[in-house]
Amino acid sequence: MTGDIERREDSSTDEGMDEGMESPVAGASATSVAEQAHLLVVDDDKRLRDLLRRYLQGCGFGVSLACNASEARRLSSTLRFDLVIVDILMPGESGLDLARSLQEREGLPVLILSALGEPAERLQGLELGVADYMAKPFEPRELFLRISKILSQQRRRTLLPSRLTVGGWQFESRHDVLVSKERSVRLRASEAKILRALASRAGAVVSRSVLAHLSEIKDSPRAVDIAIAHLRQKLEANPKEPRHILTHRGKGYSLQLS
């Protein structure tokens, strides 16, 4: 099995990356997508790391490299990244464990790039909630397009308007206030942060750990459940049968805007 993986990884670099390396994506579209985006590439294959850096920098991205999970953690503790590209098969901690940690603790989107490309292996990665999964060998152009899609989705989520309609309420995010025709309700700081975090990812399931990180609740994910319960008391017509802040058992919460 190891030999097969090594052959496939050699194929990915020789047949895909080398061909695309001399003509990276260019033009206004590449510049607009890549502007200020900082990527972290985590792979134990030095040649592939270097090829990816050269190609992605040619597309306009900022790129940092790590050879294993430990180095990736060190870099993510000191630098801000917009997306992490992770291999699965690395010495020490696996890429899947690293991906899970980066998503839950730091809320970072992860694209898995691995020689493990069978359906069951892809599903295992996607079930972690990673942003995307690509198998080696791969086309550099496709990698660029998938990265661009993830970053565009992230940016749309962060463009949160000053007012949002949720049910019969207007959430004035600048003042942490819910306003209806009859009254206004001020939210606690933790409640407002969670509502902003959910609204920035409206319709998507956000794990309790990510909500705890984004809302700066330091106690535990359990504190998120308490804040959600308080939010429902203020926001939902029937908190016991919520229509807007939904629970996804074992996964997290989502916000349905109206």
C-alpha positions as CSV (number, residue, x, y, z in Angstrom):
1,M,0.0,0.0,0.0
2,T,2.8,2.4,0.8
3,G,4.4,1.9,-2.5
4,D,1.2,2.6,-4.3
5,I,0.8,5.8,-2.4
6,E,4.3,6.9,-3.2
7,R,3.7,6.2,-6.9
8,R,0.5,8.2,-6.8
9,E,2.1,11.1,-5.1
10,D,5.0,11.1,-7.6
11,S,2.3,11.1,-10.3
12,S,0.6,14.1,-8.7
13,T,3.7,16.2,-8.7
14,D,5.2,15.1,-12.0
15,E,2.0,15.0,-14.2
16,G,0.0,17.7,-12.6
17,M,2.0,20.3,-10.7
18,D,5.0,20.5,-13.0
19,E,2.9,21.1,-16.0
20,G,0.9,23.8,-14.4
21,M,3.8,25.5,-12.6
22,E,5.0,27.5,-15.6
23,S,1.5,29.1,-16.1
24,P,-0.2,29.8,-12.8
25,V,-3.6,31.3,-12.8
26,A,-3.4,34.9,-13.8
27,G,-5.6,37.9,-14.3
28,A,-8.0,40.1,-12.3
29,S,-10.0,37.1,-11.0
30,A,-7.0,35.5,-9.5
31,T,-5.8,38.7,-7.9
32,S,-9.2,39.5,-6.4
33,V,-9.7,36.1,-4.9
34,A,-6.1,35.7,-3.6
35,E,-5.8,39.3,-2.3
36,Q,-4.5,39.1,1.3
37,A,-5.4,35.4,1.6
38,H,-2.8,33.5,3.6
39,L,-2.6,29.7,3.1
40,L,-0.9,27.1,5.2
41,V,0.3,23.9,3.3
42,V,0.9,20.9,5.6
43,D,2.6,17.9,3.9
44,D,5.6,15.8,4.7
45,D,6.6,15.7,1.0
46,K,9.1,18.6,0.7
47,R,9.1,18.6,-3.1
48,L,5.3,18.8,-3.2
49,R,5.3,21.6,-0.6
50,D,7.8,23.6,-2.6
51,L,5.8,23.0,-5.8
52,L,2.6,24.1,-4.2
53,R,4.2,27.2,-2.7
54,R,5.6,28.2,-6.1
55,Y,2.3,27.6,-7.9
56,L,0.0,29.2,-5.2
57,Q,2.3,32.2,-4.8
58,G,2.1,32.6,-8.6
59,C,-1.6,32.8,-8.2
60,G,-1.3,35.7,-5.7
61,F,-1.6,33.9,-2.4
62,G,0.6,34.2,0.6
63,V,1.9,30.7,1.5
64,S,3.5,29.2,4.6
65,L,4.7,25.6,4.8
66,A,4.7,22.9,7.5
67,C,6.1,19.4,7.3
68,N,3.9,17.9,10.1
69,A,1.0,18.6,12.5
70,S,3.3,19.9,15.2
71,E,4.9,22.6,13.0
72,A,1.4,23.5,11.7
73,R,0.2,24.1,15.2
74,R,3.2,26.2,16.0
75,L,2.6,28.4,12.9
76,S,-1.2,28.7,13.5
77,S,-0.5,29.9,17.0
78,T,1.5,32.9,15.8
79,L,0.1,33.6,12.3
80,R,-3.4,34.2,10.9
81,F,-4.4,31.8,8.1
82,D,-7.5,31.9,5.8
83,L,-7.2,28.3,4.7
84,V,-5.2,25.2,5.6
85,I,-4.3,22.5,3.0
86,V,-3.6,19.2,4.8
87,D,-2.2,15.8,3.8
88,I,-3.5,12.8,5.7
89,L,-0.6,10.5,5.8
90,M,2.2,12.2,7.8
91,P,4.6,11.0,10.5
92,G,3.2,11.5,14.0
93,E,-0.3,13.0,14.2
94,S,-2.5,12.3,11.2
95,G,-3.8,15.0,8.9
96,L,-7.4,14.1,9.9
97,D,-6.7,14.7,13.6
98,L,-5.0,18.0,12.7
99,A,-8.0,19.0,10.5
100,R,-10.5,18.3,13.3
101,S,-8.5,20.3,15.8
102,L,-8.0,23.4,13.5
103,Q,-11.7,23.5,12.7
104,E,-13.0,23.0,16.3
105,R,-10.5,25.1,18.1
106,E,-9.7,27.8,15.6
107,G,-12.6,27.8,13.1
108,L,-10.2,27.5,10.2
109,P,-11.5,26.0,6.9
110,V,-9.5,22.9,5.8
111,L,-9.0,21.4,2.4
112,I,-7.6,17.9,2.5
113,L,-5.2,17.0,-0.3
114,S,-4.3,13.3,0.0
115,A,-3.3,10.2,-1.9
116,L,-6.2,8.4,-0.1
117,G,-8.9,9.0,-2.6
118,E,-11.3,6.1,-2.2
119,P,-15.0,7.0,-1.6
120,A,-14.8,5.7,2.0
121,E,-11.7,7.8,2.7
122,R,-13.2,10.9,1.1
123,L,-16.4,10.4,3.2
124,Q,-14.3,10.1,6.4
125,G,-12.8,13.5,5.7
126,L,-16.0,15.2,4.7
127,E,-17.8,13.8,7.7
128,L,-15.3,15.9,9.8
129,G,-16.8,18.9,8.2
130,V,-13.8,19.9,6.1
131,A,-14.4,22.5,3.5
132,D,-13.2,20.2,0.6
133,Y,-11.3,17.0,-0.2
134,M,-9.1,16.4,-3.2
135,A,-7.2,13.3,-4.1
136,K,-3.7,13.0,-5.5
137,P,-2.9,13.2,-8.4
138,F,-4.7,16.5,-9.0
139,E,-4.8,19.3,-11.5
140,P,-3.3,22.6,-10.2
141,R,-6.1,24.6,-11.9
142,E,-8.7,22.6,-10.1
143,L,-7.0,23.1,-6.8
144,F,-7.0,26.9,-7.4
145,L,-10.7,26.9,-8.3
146,R,-11.6,24.9,-5.1
147,I,-9.5,27.2,-2.9
148,S,-11.1,30.2,-4.5
149,K,-14.6,28.8,-3.9
150,I,-13.8,28.2,-0.2
151,L,-12.4,31.7,0.3
152,S,-15.3,33.3,-1.5
153,Q,-17.7,31.5,0.8
154,Q,-15.8,32.5,3.8
155,R,-15.8,36.2,2.8
156,R,-19.5,36.2,2.1
157,R,-20.1,34.8,5.6
158,T,-18.0,37.6,7.2
159,L,-19.8,40.4,5.4
160,L,-22.4,40.7,8.1
161,P,-24.8,43.6,7.7
162,S,-25.5,46.0,10.6
163,R,-29.1,44.8,10.7
164,L,-30.5,41.2,10.2
165,T,-34.0,40.0,10.2
166,V,-34.6,36.9,12.3
167,G,-38.2,35.9,12.6
168,G,-40.1,39.0,13.7
169,W,-36.9,40.6,15.1
170,Q,-34.3,43.0,13.7
171,F,-30.9,42.2,15.2
172,E,-28.9,45.4,15.4
173,S,-25.4,43.8,15.5
174,R,-23.6,47.1,16.3
175,H,-25.6,47.6,19.5
176,D,-26.3,44.0,20.5
177,V,-30.1,44.6,20.5
178,L,-33.1,42.7,19.2
179,V,-35.9,45.1,18.0
180,S,-39.5,44.2,17.1
181,K,-42.5,46.4,16.5
182,E,-43.5,46.1,20.2
183,R,-40.2,46.2,22.1
184,S,-36.5,45.9,22.1
185,V,-34.3,43.4,24.0
186,R,-30.6,43.9,24.8
187,L,-28.5,40.8,24.5
188,R,-25.7,39.8,26.8
189,A,-22.3,40.0,25.2
190,S,-21.9,36.3,24.9
191,E,-25.4,35.9,23.3
192,A,-24.7,38.7,20.8
193,K,-21.3,37.1,19.8
194,I,-22.9,33.7,19.3
195,L,-25.7,35.2,17.2
196,R,-23.2,37.1,15.1
197,A,-21.2,33.9,14.6
198,L,-24.2,32.0,13.5
199,A,-25.4,34.8,11.3
200,S,-22.0,35.0,9.5
201,R,-22.5,31.3,8.6
202,A,-26.3,31.5,8.2
203,G,-27.8,28.1,7.1
204,A,-24.6,26.2,7.9
205,V,-24.1,24.0,10.9
206,V,-21.5,25.4,13.3
207,S,-20.0,23.2,16.0
208,R,-20.2,24.1,19.7
209,S,-16.4,24.3,19.8
210,V,-16.2,26.7,16.9
211,L,-19.0,28.8,18.5
212,A,-17.1,28.9,21.8
213,H,-14.0,30.0,19.9
214,L,-15.7,32.7,17.8
215,S,-17.8,34.0,20.7
216,E,-14.8,34.0,23.0
217,I,-16.6,31.8,25.6
218,K,-13.7,30.4,27.5
219,D,-15.5,28.0,29.9
220,S,-16.5,25.1,27.7
221,P,-18.8,24.2,24.8
222,R,-21.5,23.7,27.5
223,A,-21.5,27.4,28.0
224,V,-22.6,27.7,24.4
225,D,-25.7,25.6,25.1
226,I,-26.6,27.9,27.9
227,A,-26.2,31.0,25.7
228,I,-28.3,29.4,23.0
229,A,-31.0,28.6,25.4
230,H,-31.1,32.3,26.5
231,L,-31.1,33.4,22.9
232,R,-34.1,31.2,22.2
233,Q,-36.0,32.6,25.1
234,K,-35.6,36.1,23.7
235,L,-35.8,35.3,20.0
236,E,-38.2,32.4,19.4
237,A,-42.0,32.5,19.7
238,N,-41.8,29.0,21.2
239,P,-38.3,28.3,22.6
240,K,-39.1,24.6,23.1
241,E,-39.8,24.3,19.3
242,P,-37.3,26.7,17.8
243,R,-37.7,27.7,14.2
244,H,-34.6,29.9,13.8
245,I,-31.8,28.6,16.0
246,L,-31.8,24.9,15.2
247,T,-30.0,22.1,17.0
248,H,-28.1,19.4,14.9
249,R,-27.6,16.6,17.4
250,G,-23.9,15.8,17.7
251,K,-22.9,18.5,15.2
252,G,-23.8,21.9,16.5
253,Y,-26.3,24.7,15.7
254,S,-27.5,26.6,12.7
255,L,-29.4,29.9,12.2
256,Q,-32.2,30.2,9.7
257,L,-32.7,33.8,8.7
258,S,-36.0,35.2,7.4
